[in-house]
């Protein structure tokens, strides 16, 4: 199952790159909306939460500490590792 979560996480990162071509380290993103708009399935499915946890663990993204949401979704900041993984 971990391989499936990793693949989904990488798909989310690629979708961020496609939807935000000027993304760079420090960019704020809403991966939930990106995943939905990219057709990666409904983000409340079994892999989205695990994929986001994986990306945080891999130091690819971090939750924005400031109170920020997009349509009620948590906002994350892209980190250097996230750019490398894209």
Secondary structure, 3 states (H helix, E strand, C coil): CHHHHHHHHHHHHHHHHHHCCCCCCCCEECHHHHHHHCCCCCCCCCCHHHHHHHHHHCCCEEECCCCCEECCEECEEECHHHHHHC
